[in-house]
Amino acid sequence: MERRFTTTQLAWVLPEGERKQHVWAVYTKKASIGVPGAFGAAYKATKKSTGETFVVKVIRKRNRCRSDLESFQREIHTLKSTDHPNVVKYYEAFETSDELFIGKRVALLFSYDLTAQ
């Protein structure tokens, strides 16, 4: 069985140079998108400096095993390196000791229009 991390034992997903201030200092949370899943939730958010609309995926790190954290790292790496019209574009990531936040461009997801809310 893989070891699970408590808040005080958490490994960081993002390299130290990429960790930024808290996501909600940069974005304003507007609405929840869908139903929260096993790893976290997604929110429609507006970037305070530009007024642009984004999706912010919030991933809870507490009680996750090392393979989960490695999966989050792979997701960020894949999103950063993918540029395709059918894939939601990665914008930036934030991280606290408890949560990882992934900002993505707004798109039509499962016929759920994020620009309508």
C-alpha positions as a Markdown table, in Angstrom:
| # | Residue | x | y | z |
|---|---|---|---|---|
| 1 | Met | 0.0 | 0.0 | 0.0 |
| 2 | Glu | 1.3 | 3.4 | -1.0 |
| 3 | Arg | 2.0 | 6.0 | 1.7 |
| 4 | Arg | -0.5 | 8.8 | 2.0 |
| 5 | Phe | 0.7 | 12.3 | 2.8 |
| 6 | Thr | -0.7 | 14.4 | 5.6 |
| 7 | Thr | -0.7 | 18.2 | 5.3 |
| 8 | Thr | 2.6 | 18.6 | 7.1 |
| 9 | Gln | 4.2 | 15.8 | 5.0 |
| 10 | Leu | 3.1 | 16.8 | 1.5 |
| 11 | Ala | 5.4 | 16.8 | -1.4 |
| 12 | Trp | 5.2 | 19.7 | -3.8 |
| 13 | Val | 3.9 | 19.1 | -7.3 |
| 14 | Leu | 5.3 | 22.3 | -8.9 |
| 15 | Pro | 9.0 | 23.2 | -8.9 |
| 16 | Glu | 9.8 | 25.8 | -6.3 |
| 17 | Gly | 10.4 | 28.5 | -8.9 |
| 18 | Glu | 6.9 | 28.0 | -10.3 |
| 19 | Arg | 4.9 | 28.3 | -7.1 |
| 20 | Lys | 3.1 | 31.5 | -7.0 |
| 21 | Gln | 0.7 | 33.4 | -4.7 |
| 22 | His | -2.6 | 31.9 | -3.8 |
| 23 | Val | -4.9 | 31.4 | -6.8 |
| 24 | Trp | -7.8 | 33.4 | -5.4 |
| 25 | Ala | -5.5 | 36.5 | -5.0 |
| 26 | Val | -5.2 | 36.4 | -8.8 |
| 27 | Tyr | -8.6 | 35.1 | -9.9 |
| 28 | Thr | -12.2 | 35.7 | -8.7 |
| 29 | Lys | -14.2 | 32.6 | -8.3 |
| 30 | Lys | -17.5 | 32.9 | -10.2 |
| 31 | Ala | -19.3 | 29.6 | -10.2 |
| 32 | Ser | -18.8 | 25.9 | -9.6 |
| 33 | Ile | -18.6 | 23.8 | -12.8 |
| 34 | Gly | -20.3 | 20.4 | -12.5 |
| 35 | Val | -20.1 | 18.1 | -9.5 |
| 36 | Pro | -16.9 | 17.9 | -7.4 |
| 37 | Gly | -14.9 | 14.7 | -8.2 |
| 38 | Ala | -12.6 | 12.4 | -6.2 |
| 39 | Phe | -9.6 | 14.8 | -6.6 |
| 40 | Gly | -11.3 | 18.2 | -6.3 |
| 41 | Ala | -13.6 | 20.6 | -8.2 |
| 42 | Ala | -13.6 | 23.0 | -11.1 |
| 43 | Tyr | -14.7 | 26.6 | -11.1 |
| 44 | Lys | -15.4 | 29.3 | -13.6 |
| 45 | Ala | -13.1 | 32.2 | -12.6 |
| 46 | Thr | -12.1 | 35.7 | -13.9 |
| 47 | Lys | -8.5 | 36.8 | -13.9 |
| 48 | Lys | -8.5 | 40.1 | -11.8 |
| 49 | Ser | -5.8 | 41.8 | -13.9 |
| 50 | Thr | -7.4 | 41.2 | -17.3 |
| 51 | Gly | -11.1 | 40.3 | -16.8 |
| 52 | Glu | -10.6 | 37.1 | -18.9 |
| 53 | Thr | -12.6 | 34.0 | -18.0 |
| 54 | Phe | -10.8 | 30.8 | -17.1 |
| 55 | Val | -11.5 | 27.4 | -15.6 |
| 56 | Val | -9.6 | 26.8 | -12.4 |
| 57 | Lys | -9.3 | 23.1 | -11.4 |
| 58 | Val | -8.7 | 22.7 | -7.7 |
| 59 | Ile | -7.0 | 19.5 | -6.6 |
| 60 | Arg | -6.9 | 18.5 | -3.0 |
| 61 | Lys | -3.5 | 17.1 | -2.1 |
| 62 | Arg | -4.2 | 15.9 | 1.4 |
| 63 | Asn | -4.3 | 12.1 | 1.9 |
| 64 | Arg | -2.9 | 11.5 | -1.6 |
| 65 | Cys | -0.3 | 8.9 | -2.4 |
| 66 | Arg | 3.0 | 9.6 | -4.3 |
| 67 | Ser | 1.5 | 8.2 | -7.5 |
| 68 | Asp | -1.4 | 10.7 | -7.3 |
| 69 | Leu | 1.1 | 13.6 | -7.0 |
| 70 | Glu | 3.1 | 12.2 | -9.9 |
| 71 | Ser | -0.1 | 12.0 | -11.9 |
| 72 | Phe | -0.8 | 15.7 | -11.2 |
| 73 | Gln | 2.8 | 16.5 | -12.4 |
| 74 | Arg | 2.2 | 14.5 | -15.6 |
| 75 | Glu | -1.1 | 16.3 | -16.2 |
| 76 | Ile | 0.5 | 19.7 | -15.9 |
| 77 | His | 3.5 | 18.7 | -18.1 |
| 78 | Thr | 1.1 | 17.2 | -20.8 |
| 79 | Leu | -1.2 | 20.3 | -20.7 |
| 80 | Lys | 1.8 | 22.7 | -21.0 |
| 81 | Ser | 3.2 | 20.8 | -24.0 |
| 82 | Thr | -0.1 | 20.3 | -25.8 |
| 83 | Asp | -1.3 | 22.8 | -28.4 |
| 84 | His | -4.4 | 21.4 | -30.2 |
| 85 | Pro | -7.8 | 23.0 | -31.0 |
| 86 | Asn | -9.6 | 20.1 | -29.4 |
| 87 | Val | -7.7 | 20.3 | -26.1 |
| 88 | Val | -8.4 | 22.9 | -23.4 |
| 89 | Lys | -5.3 | 25.1 | -23.2 |
| 90 | Tyr | -3.2 | 25.2 | -20.0 |
| 91 | Tyr | -2.6 | 28.7 | -18.7 |
| 92 | Glu | -0.9 | 28.5 | -15.3 |
| 93 | Ala | -0.7 | 26.6 | -12.1 |
| 94 | Phe | -0.6 | 27.6 | -8.4 |
| 95 | Glu | 0.1 | 25.5 | -5.4 |
| 96 | Thr | -0.4 | 25.7 | -1.6 |
| 97 | Ser | 0.6 | 23.1 | 0.9 |
| 98 | Asp | -3.0 | 21.6 | 0.7 |
| 99 | Glu | -4.1 | 22.2 | -2.9 |
| 100 | Leu | -3.0 | 22.4 | -6.5 |
| 101 | Phe | -4.7 | 24.8 | -8.8 |
| 102 | Ile | -4.6 | 24.5 | -12.6 |
| 103 | Gly | -5.8 | 27.4 | -14.7 |
| 104 | Lys | -7.2 | 26.5 | -18.2 |
| 105 | Arg | -8.7 | 28.6 | -21.0 |
| 106 | Val | -12.5 | 28.5 | -21.3 |
| 107 | Ala | -14.0 | 26.1 | -23.7 |
| 108 | Leu | -17.2 | 24.3 | -24.4 |
| 109 | Leu | -17.0 | 21.2 | -22.2 |
| 110 | Phe | -19.6 | 18.4 | -22.5 |
| 111 | Ser | -22.0 | 20.9 | -24.0 |
| 112 | Tyr | -21.7 | 23.0 | -20.9 |
| 113 | Asp | -21.1 | 26.6 | -22.0 |
| 114 | Leu | -19.0 | 28.3 | -19.4 |
| 115 | Thr | -19.4 | 31.8 | -21.0 |
| 116 | Ala | -23.2 | 31.6 | -20.3 |
| 117 | Gln | -22.9 | 31.9 | -16.5 |
